[in-house]
């Protein structure tokens, strides 16, 4: 449910498979180094397995290794199953995607009455996502029904007029899961099992619940300051049709074989499911092109788990990556395996050779580059080398492999600087996870924040705990004359004043502003990070 940026013609299939398998395994092992990735991968063509691998631990505490039978929560990969179920019901005359949602859910808020089933399927409804709400983490601990989830947010306005634009909404697919239940007279789980899983032989897939004894269930983990931690609890009734399913790599290949092989939906329904509406998104599926190859794909993220399912329809190639540790490695690995499946080369960061580049050349690249309206990439020259820093993130060194091409070591990502005919650097190309993004240069200079002196008494006023969302606080303490910030589950980080109320961090691109009430007491702070402004009320 969750959503982070900084992500040959085969003459003989037998020979190519033999060559690719060793490289696929090497790439997966590189991603798995240091428990950065744990999980299962599978690459298949027309249902035939080209490569399958298991890495790391299904249960870290008991040191139980993964096997191909390990079961993973798949997060938002669930959405395509929900979409297919809706289209099946439409084929059977039970509903129409053009209908307003209120036809099936009479308790829909009046302000949302114009929203259609089609708009929920394509994330064009404007219905706010419950996972964006500040108290979501509190609901996630309880066995909420879709009706209860709706009750939490029914008084919120739509984010935009229905159909106007694309914005990812988990609420939309939870409502779709509810519609499946109301229209079919079955639970969401029972309908999917009877109409999707059983017909396709997917015996290792289902609706996950923590209470169920599920053989070969993988445990979920999250990175922490000192290594991996157990993932926070989430009651799987909450994600419902937006992200409640579990599966295996083998079952997900069966799914793509069945769905895209015409075993489940009519040709007209399948075409509807894979036709983009806005922003390359169709019904529970993203449609994109990678190196002239069409890819139908979707990722998933939920506490402790990530998943990527990509299908290349022209060659009937499927790449599945399932992970039981959160982080970017799963997406990078899926892109790498996809490239290898088509005979392309993949160069790992450890294999790239650093070359010497004159300081004057490096200086030409310093500046600020705009990736999108909310995100910039700042390039600095520090200690003789370049660093890059995305909005809201830490700065990371990049290493030259030519005068214009650089790579990161912390993630599998590359940066290329592009100049015009006069030699002036105009933009950079940032490549990660098989995608290349262009960022226009908007400034040749980097304006650094400067700390000022603030009276000790003023600093003391800011000491306290501020709730950014339930269960997640930002604690401000004073050590000598230095304010220190520390978010729940994270390490301490000093903050530096640029005015009496505005402070900045150096470890990441983030700022903190303290706000007072009419009486002059500090009432809350605002954390500015990654293009977002997050209010944190001061706790008593």
C-alpha positions as CSV (number, residue, x, y, z in Angstrom):
1,X,0.0,0.0,0.0
2,X,2.8,2.3,0.5
3,X,4.5,4.4,-2.1
4,X,10.0,6.2,-2.9
5,X,11.9,7.9,-5.6
6,X,15.5,7.0,-5.2
7,X,14.3,3.7,-7.3
8,X,19.4,-9.9,-28.7
9,X,17.6,-12.0,-30.4
10,X,17.7,-15.3,-28.6
11,X,19.0,-17.7,-31.3
12,X,18.9,-20.6,-28.9
13,X,16.7,-20.4,-25.8
14,X,18.7,-23.2,-24.2
15,X,22.0,-21.5,-24.7
16,X,20.7,-18.1,-23.7
17,X,19.1,-19.5,-20.5
18,X,22.4,-21.1,-19.5
19,X,24.2,-17.9,-20.0
20,X,21.7,-15.7,-18.3
21,X,21.0,-17.9,-15.3
22,X,24.4,-17.4,-13.7
23,X,24.3,-13.6,-14.3
24,X,20.8,-13.4,-12.9
25,X,21.9,-15.2,-9.8
26,X,25.0,-12.9,-9.5
27,X,22.8,-9.8,-9.8
28,X,20.3,-11.0,-7.2
29,X,23.1,-11.9,-4.8
30,X,24.6,-8.5,-5.2
31,X,21.2,-6.9,-4.3
32,X,20.9,-9.3,-1.3
33,X,24.3,-8.4,0.1
34,X,24.0,-7.1,3.7
35,X,20.3,-8.2,3.9
36,X,19.4,-5.3,1.6
37,X,17.1,-7.7,-0.2
38,X,15.6,-11.0,1.0
39,X,13.1,-13.0,-1.0
40,X,12.3,-15.0,-4.1
41,X,12.6,-14.2,-7.8
42,X,11.3,-15.9,-10.9
43,X,11.7,-15.2,-14.6
44,X,9.5,-17.1,-17.1
45,X,8.8,-17.0,-20.8
46,X,5.5,-18.4,-22.0
47,X,5.1,-20.2,-18.7
48,X,8.5,-21.9,-18.8
49,X,10.8,-21.0,-16.0
50,X,14.1,-19.4,-17.2
51,X,15.4,-18.6,-13.7
52,X,14.3,-19.0,-10.1
53,X,16.2,-18.1,-7.0
54,X,15.7,-17.7,-3.2
55,X,17.8,-15.3,-1.1
56,X,18.1,-14.6,2.6
57,X,15.7,-15.6,5.4
58,X,12.0,-16.4,5.5
59,X,12.4,-16.0,9.2
60,X,15.4,-14.2,10.5
61,X,15.0,-15.0,14.1
62,X,14.9,-18.7,13.5
63,X,17.3,-18.5,10.5
64,X,14.8,-20.3,8.2
65,X,16.0,-19.7,4.6
66,X,13.6,-19.0,1.8
67,X,12.5,-21.7,-0.6
68,X,10.4,-21.3,-3.8
69,X,7.4,-22.1,-1.7
70,X,7.7,-19.0,0.6
71,X,4.6,-17.0,0.8
72,X,4.8,-13.2,0.8
73,X,2.3,-10.4,1.3
74,X,2.1,-8.7,-2.1
75,X,0.7,-5.3,-1.2
76,X,-0.7,-3.3,-4.1
77,X,-0.1,-6.1,-6.6
78,X,-3.5,-7.1,-5.1
79,X,-5.1,-4.3,-7.1
80,X,-5.0,-6.2,-10.4
81,X,-6.9,-9.1,-8.8
82,X,-9.5,-6.7,-7.6
83,X,-9.8,-5.1,-11.0
84,X,-10.1,-8.5,-12.8
85,X,-12.9,-9.5,-10.3
86,X,-14.8,-6.3,-11.1
87,X,-14.5,-7.0,-14.8
88,X,-15.7,-10.6,-14.3
89,X,-18.8,-9.2,-12.5
90,X,-19.4,-6.8,-15.3
91,X,-19.2,-9.7,-17.9
92,X,-21.9,-11.5,-15.8
93,X,-24.2,-8.5,-15.8
94,X,-23.8,-7.7,-12.1
95,X,-22.4,-4.2,-12.6
96,X,-21.1,-1.7,-15.1
97,X,-17.9,0.2,-14.6
98,X,-19.6,3.4,-15.9
99,X,-22.0,3.3,-13.0
100,X,-21.6,5.6,-10.0
101,X,-20.2,3.9,-7.0
102,X,-23.2,5.1,-5.0
103,X,-25.4,2.6,-6.9
104,X,-23.7,-0.2,-5.0
105,X,-22.6,1.7,-1.9
106,X,-25.5,3.9,-0.8
107,X,-23.6,5.3,2.1
108,X,-21.2,7.1,-0.2
109,X,-20.8,10.7,0.9
110,X,-22.9,13.2,-1.0
111,X,-19.9,15.1,-2.2
112,X,-18.5,11.9,-3.8
113,X,-21.7,10.8,-5.5
114,X,-20.4,11.5,-9.0
115,X,-17.5,9.1,-8.6
116,X,-17.8,6.0,-10.9
117,X,-16.4,2.5,-10.7
118,X,-14.2,3.2,-13.7
119,X,-12.6,6.2,-11.8
120,X,-11.9,4.0,-8.8
121,X,-10.2,1.4,-11.0
122,X,-8.0,4.0,-12.7
123,X,-7.2,6.2,-9.7
124,X,-9.0,9.2,-11.3
125,X,-11.8,9.5,-8.7
126,X,-10.3,12.2,-6.5
127,X,-11.3,10.0,-3.4
128,X,-8.6,10.7,-0.8
129,X,-6.4,7.8,0.1
130,X,-6.8,6.6,3.7
131,X,-3.1,5.8,3.9
132,X,-2.4,9.5,3.6
133,X,-4.4,10.4,6.7
134,X,-2.5,11.4,9.9
135,X,-4.2,8.8,12.1
136,X,-4.1,5.9,9.6
137,X,-1.4,4.0,11.7
138,X,-3.9,3.9,14.5
139,X,-6.7,2.3,12.4
140,X,-4.2,-0.1,10.9
141,X,-3.9,-2.0,14.2
142,X,-7.6,-2.9,14.2
143,X,-9.8,-5.2,12.0
144,X,-11.4,-2.4,10.1
145,X,-14.1,-3.2,7.5
146,X,-14.4,-1.2,4.3
147,X,-17.4,0.5,5.8
148,X,-15.4,1.6,8.8
149,X,-12.6,2.8,6.6
150,X,-15.1,4.9,4.7
151,X,-16.5,6.3,7.9
152,X,-13.0,7.6,8.9
153,X,-12.7,9.8,5.8
154,X,-16.2,10.4,4.5
155,X,-16.2,14.0,5.6
156,X,-13.1,14.8,3.6
157,X,-13.5,16.6,0.2
158,X,-12.5,15.0,-3.0
159,X,-8.9,15.8,-4.0
160,X,-10.1,16.9,-7.4
161,X,-13.2,16.7,-9.6
162,X,-13.8,13.0,-10.6
163,X,-12.0,12.2,-13.9
164,X,-9.9,15.4,-13.8
165,X,-6.5,13.9,-13.0
166,X,-4.6,10.8,-11.7
167,X,-3.9,10.4,-8.0
168,X,-3.1,7.0,-6.4
169,X,-5.8,6.1,-3.9
170,X,-5.9,3.0,-1.7
171,X,-9.4,4.0,-0.6
172,X,-10.6,3.4,-4.2
173,X,-9.6,-0.2,-4.3
174,X,-10.9,-0.9,-0.8
175,X,-14.2,0.4,-2.0
176,X,-13.9,-1.8,-5.1
177,X,-13.3,-4.8,-2.8
178,X,-16.5,-3.9,-0.9
179,X,-18.4,-3.6,-4.1
180,X,-17.3,-7.2,-5.0
181,X,-18.8,-8.4,-1.7
182,X,-22.0,-6.5,-2.1
183,X,-22.7,-7.5,-5.7
184,X,-21.6,-11.1,-5.4
185,X,-23.0,-11.9,-2.0
186,X,-19.6,-13.5,-1.1
187,X,-16.7,-12.3,0.9
188,X,-13.9,-10.7,-1.1
189,X,-11.7,-13.7,-0.2
190,X,-14.3,-16.3,-1.2
191,X,-15.0,-14.6,-4.5
192,X,-11.4,-14.4,-5.5
193,X,-10.7,-18.0,-4.5
194,X,-13.6,-19.4,-6.4
195,X,-13.3,-17.3,-9.5
196,X,-9.6,-16.4,-9.8
197,X,-7.3,-18.6,-7.8
198,X,-8.9,-22.0,-8.1
199,X,-9.6,-21.8,-11.9
200,X,-5.9,-20.8,-12.5
201,X,-4.5,-23.4,-10.1
202,X,-3.2,-20.8,-7.7
203,X,-3.2,-22.9,-4.6
204,X,-0.6,-20.9,-2.8
205,X,-2.4,-17.5,-2.9
206,X,-5.1,-16.0,-0.7
207,X,-6.2,-13.3,1.6
208,X,-3.7,-12.9,4.4
209,X,-4.6,-12.6,8.0
210,X,-2.2,-12.6,11.0
211,X,-4.4,-15.1,12.9
212,X,-4.3,-17.8,10.2
213,X,-1.7,-20.5,10.5
214,X,-0.2,-20.2,7.1
215,X,2.5,-22.8,6.2
216,X,5.7,-21.3,4.8
217,X,4.6,-17.7,5.5
218,X,7.6,-15.3,5.3
219,X,8.1,-12.8,8.2
220,X,8.4,-9.2,7.3
221,X,11.2,-6.9,8.2
222,X,12.2,-3.2,7.9
223,X,15.6,-1.5,8.0
224,X,16.6,0.1,11.3
225,X,19.6,2.1,12.6
226,X,21.3,-1.1,13.8
227,X,20.1,-3.6,11.2
228,X,16.8,-5.2,10.4
229,X,13.8,-5.0,12.7
230,X,10.5,-6.8,12.7
231,X,7.9,-4.9,10.6
232,X,5.2,-3.0,12.4
233,X,1.9,-4.8,12.8
234,X,-0.9,-4.1,10.3
235,X,-4.3,-5.8,10.5
236,X,-4.9,-7.2,7.0
237,X,-8.6,-6.4,7.1
238,X,-7.6,-2.8,6.6
239,X,-6.0,-3.0,3.1
240,X,-8.7,-5.3,1.8
241,X,-9.0,-5.0,-2.0
242,X,-6.1,-2.5,-2.1
243,X,-3.4,-4.8,-0.7
244,X,-4.4,-7.8,1.4
245,X,-3.3,-10.8,-0.7
246,X,-0.4,-13.1,-0.3
247,X,1.2,-15.3,-3.0
248,X,4.3,-17.0,-4.3
249,X,6.5,-16.4,-7.3
250,X,5.1,-19.6,-9.0
251,X,1.5,-18.6,-8.5
252,X,2.1,-15.1,-9.9
253,X,3.4,-16.6,-13.1
254,X,0.3,-18.7,-13.3
255,X,-1.7,-15.5,-12.8
256,X,0.0,-13.7,-15.7
257,X,-0.4,-16.8,-17.9
258,X,-4.1,-17.0,-17.1
259,X,-4.9,-13.3,-17.2
260,X,-3.0,-12.4,-20.4
261,X,-3.6,-15.9,-21.9
262,X,-7.3,-15.3,-22.1
263,X,-8.2,-17.9,-19.5
264,X,-10.0,-15.5,-17.2
265,X,-11.5,-12.5,-19.0
266,X,-13.0,-12.0,-22.4
267,X,-10.8,-10.2,-25.0
268,X,-12.9,-7.0,-24.6
269,X,-12.6,-7.0,-20.8
270,X,-8.8,-7.7,-20.9
271,X,-8.4,-4.8,-23.4
272,X,-10.3,-2.5,-21.0
273,X,-8.1,-3.6,-18.1
274,X,-4.8,-2.8,-19.9
275,X,-5.8,0.4,-21.7
276,X,-4.3,3.4,-19.9
277,X,-6.6,6.1,-18.7
278,X,-4.3,8.7,-17.3
279,X,-0.6,8.8,-16.4
280,X,0.0,5.4,-17.9
281,X,-2.4,3.7,-15.5
282,X,-5.1,1.3,-16.6
283,X,-7.2,-0.8,-14.2
284,X,-5.0,-1.9,-11.3
285,X,-2.0,-2.0,-13.7
286,X,0.6,0.4,-15.0
287,X,1.5,0.4,-18.7
288,X,4.9,1.6,-19.7
289,X,7.6,1.2,-22.3
290,X,11.2,0.2,-21.4
291,X,13.6,0.2,-24.3
292,X,10.9,-0.1,-26.9
293,X,9.3,-3.0,-25.0
294,X,5.8,-2.7,-23.6
295,X,5.6,-3.7,-19.9
296,X,2.4,-4.3,-17.9
297,X,3.4,-4.0,-14.3
298,X,2.6,-3.1,-10.8
299,X,4.6,-2.9,-7.6
300,X,3.5,-3.4,-4.0
301,X,4.6,-2.2,-0.6
302,X,3.2,-3.0,2.8
303,X,4.8,-3.2,6.2
304,X,7.8,-5.6,5.9
305,X,7.1,-6.6,2.3
306,X,7.6,-5.4,-1.3
307,X,6.6,-7.0,-4.6
308,X,7.1,-6.3,-8.3
309,X,5.2,-8.2,-11.0
310,X,6.1,-7.2,-14.6
311,X,4.8,-8.9,-17.8
312,X,6.2,-8.2,-21.3
313,X,3.2,-9.2,-23.5
314,X,5.0,-9.3,-26.8
315,X,7.4,-12.1,-25.7
316,X,5.1,-13.5,-22.9
317,X,7.9,-12.9,-20.5
318,X,7.1,-12.4,-16.7
319,X,9.4,-11.2,-14.0
320,X,8.4,-11.6,-10.4
321,X,10.4,-10.3,-7.4
322,X,9.0,-10.8,-3.9
323,X,10.7,-9.3,-0.9
324,X,10.2,-9.6,2.9
325,X,12.3,-6.6,3.7
326,X,11.3,-3.0,2.8
327,X,13.6,-1.0,0.6
328,X,14.3,-0.1,-3.0
329,X,16.2,-3.3,-4.0
330,X,13.2,-5.2,-5.2
331,X,12.4,-2.7,-7.9
332,X,16.0,-2.4,-9.0
333,X,16.3,-6.2,-9.1
334,X,13.1,-6.6,-11.2
335,X,14.5,-4.1,-13.8
336,X,17.8,-5.9,-13.9
337,X,16.3,-9.3,-14.4
338,X,14.0,-7.9,-17.1
339,X,17.0,-6.6,-18.9
340,X,18.9,-9.8,-18.6
341,X,15.9,-11.8,-19.8
342,X,16.2,-9.9,-23.2
343,X,19.9,-10.5,-23.5
344,X,21.0,-7.0,-22.3
345,X,23.9,-6.5,-20.0
346,X,23.7,-5.3,-16.4
347,X,26.6,-3.7,-14.8
348,X,26.7,-3.7,-11.0
349,X,28.1,-0.8,-9.0
350,X,30.9,-3.0,-7.8
351,X,31.9,-3.7,-11.4
352,X,32.0,-0.1,-12.5
353,X,35.5,1.5,-12.8
354,X,36.1,4.9,-11.4
355,X,38.1,7.3,-13.7
356,X,39.8,10.5,-13.0
357,X,37.9,13.7,-14.1
358,X,39.4,17.2,-13.8
359,X,38.1,19.4,-11.1
360,X,37.1,22.0,-13.6
361,X,34.9,19.5,-15.4
362,X,33.2,18.5,-12.1
363,X,32.6,22.1,-11.3
364,X,30.6,22.5,-14.6
365,X,28.0,20.1,-13.2
366,X,27.3,21.9,-9.9
367,X,23.8,23.2,-9.7
368,X,20.1,22.4,-9.1
369,X,18.1,20.2,-11.5
370,X,14.3,20.0,-11.5
371,X,12.9,16.4,-11.7
372,X,9.3,17.5,-11.1
373,X,7.5,20.4,-9.5
374,X,8.2,19.1,-6.0
375,X,11.5,17.3,-6.4
376,X,15.0,18.7,-7.2
377,X,18.3,17.1,-7.4
378,X,21.1,19.2,-6.1
379,X,24.7,18.5,-7.3
380,X,27.6,19.8,-5.2
381,X,31.4,19.6,-5.4
382,X,32.6,18.4,-2.0
383,X,36.1,17.2,-1.1
384,X,37.1,16.8,-4.7
385,X,34.0,14.8,-5.7
386,X,30.4,15.3,-6.7
387,X,27.4,14.5,-4.5
388,X,23.7,14.4,-5.4
389,X,20.8,15.2,-3.1
390,X,17.2,14.7,-3.9
391,X,14.7,16.9,-2.1
392,X,14.1,15.5,1.4
393,X,16.9,13.0,1.2
394,X,20.6,12.7,2.2
395,X,23.4,13.6,-0.1
396,X,25.3,10.7,-1.7
397,X,28.6,10.7,-3.6
398,X,28.6,9.9,-7.3
399,X,31.6,8.4,-9.0
400,X,32.7,9.1,-12.6
401,X,33.1,6.3,-15.1
402,X,33.5,8.9,-17.9
403,X,33.6,12.6,-18.1
404,X,29.8,12.8,-18.3
405,X,28.6,9.5,-16.7
406,X,28.5,8.9,-13.0
407,X,27.1,6.2,-10.7
408,X,26.0,5.7,-7.1
409,X,27.2,2.9,-4.9
410,X,24.4,3.1,-2.3
411,X,21.8,2.1,-4.9
412,X,22.0,0.9,-8.4
413,X,21.5,4.3,-10.1
414,X,23.4,6.4,-12.6
415,X,23.6,10.1,-13.5
416,X,24.6,11.5,-16.9
417,X,25.1,15.2,-17.5
418,X,24.1,16.5,-20.9
419,X,25.4,19.7,-22.6
420,X,24.2,21.7,-25.5
421,X,26.1,22.6,-28.7
422,X,28.0,25.4,-26.8
423,X,29.1,23.0,-24.1
424,X,26.7,24.4,-21.4
425,X,25.2,21.7,-19.2
426,X,21.4,21.9,-19.7
427,X,20.1,18.8,-17.9
428,X,20.9,15.5,-16.3
429,X,19.5,12.0,-16.9
430,X,18.9,10.0,-13.8
431,X,18.5,6.2,-14.3
432,X,17.3,3.8,-11.7
433,X,15.2,0.6,-11.8
434,X,15.1,0.6,-15.6
435,X,13.7,4.1,-15.9
436,X,15.4,7.2,-17.0
437,X,14.2,10.6,-15.9
438,X,15.3,14.0,-17.3
439,X,15.9,16.9,-14.9
440,X,16.4,20.3,-16.4
441,X,19.0,22.5,-14.8
442,X,17.3,25.4,-13.1
443,X,20.3,27.0,-11.3
444,X,24.1,27.0,-11.9
445,X,24.7,27.7,-8.3
446,X,23.8,26.0,-5.0
447,X,22.8,28.3,-2.2
448,X,23.8,26.8,1.1
449,X,21.9,27.4,4.3
450,X,23.9,29.3,6.9
451,X,23.4,28.9,10.7
452,X,23.0,32.0,12.9
453,X,23.2,32.5,16.6
454,X,20.0,32.0,18.7
455,X,19.7,32.8,22.4
456,X,19.9,29.8,24.7
457,X,16.6,30.7,26.2
458,X,14.9,30.5,22.8
459,X,16.4,27.1,22.1
460,X,15.1,25.8,25.4
461,X,11.5,26.8,24.4
462,X,11.5,24.3,21.6
463,X,12.5,21.3,23.7
464,X,9.6,18.7,23.7
465,X,7.9,15.9,21.8
466,X,5.8,16.7,18.7
467,X,3.4,14.2,17.1
468,X,3.7,14.0,13.4
469,X,1.2,11.2,13.3
470,X,-0.1,8.6,15.8
471,X,2.8,6.5,17.0
472,X,5.4,8.7,15.2
473,X,6.9,11.6,17.1
474,X,9.7,14.0,16.5
475,X,11.5,14.7,19.8
476,X,13.5,17.9,20.2
477,X,16.1,18.0,22.9
478,X,18.9,20.4,23.9
479,X,22.5,19.2,24.4
480,X,24.6,22.2,25.5
481,X,23.7,24.9,22.9
482,X,22.8,22.4,20.2
483,X,19.2,21.3,19.4
484,X,18.9,17.6,18.5
485,X,16.0,16.1,16.6
486,X,15.1,12.4,16.7
487,X,12.1,10.8,15.0
488,X,10.6,7.5,16.3
489,X,12.8,4.6,15.4
490,X,15.5,6.8,13.9
491,X,18.9,8.1,15.0
492,X,19.5,11.6,16.4
493,X,20.2,14.5,14.0
494,X,21.3,18.0,15.0
495,X,19.3,21.0,13.7
496,X,20.8,24.4,12.9
497,X,19.0,27.8,13.2
498,X,18.8,30.1,10.2
499,X,16.4,32.3,12.1
500,X,14.9,32.2,15.6
501,X,12.2,29.9,14.4
502,X,13.5,28.2,11.3
503,X,16.0,25.4,11.5
504,X,17.6,23.0,9.0
505,X,19.2,19.6,9.1
506,X,22.4,18.7,7.3
507,X,22.1,14.9,7.2
508,X,19.0,15.2,5.0
509,X,17.4,18.0,3.0
510,X,14.8,19.0,5.6
511,X,13.7,22.0,7.6
512,X,11.8,22.5,10.8
513,X,9.8,25.6,11.7
514,X,8.5,26.2,15.2
515,X,5.1,27.9,15.5
516,X,3.7,29.8,18.5
517,X,0.1,30.5,19.5
518,X,-1.4,33.9,20.4
519,X,0.0,33.7,23.9
520,X,3.5,33.1,22.5
521,X,3.7,29.5,23.6
522,X,5.2,26.9,21.1
523,X,2.2,25.0,19.9
524,X,3.6,22.9,17.1
525,X,6.2,22.5,14.5
526,X,6.1,22.1,10.7
527,X,8.6,19.6,9.1
528,X,9.4,20.6,5.5
529,X,10.8,17.5,3.6
530,X,10.5,16.1,0.1
531,X,8.0,18.7,-1.0
532,X,5.7,18.0,1.9
533,X,4.8,20.1,4.9
534,X,4.0,18.0,7.9
535,X,2.5,19.5,11.0
536,X,3.5,18.1,14.4
537,X,1.5,19.2,17.5
538,X,3.4,19.6,20.7
539,X,2.6,16.9,23.2
540,X,1.8,17.9,26.8
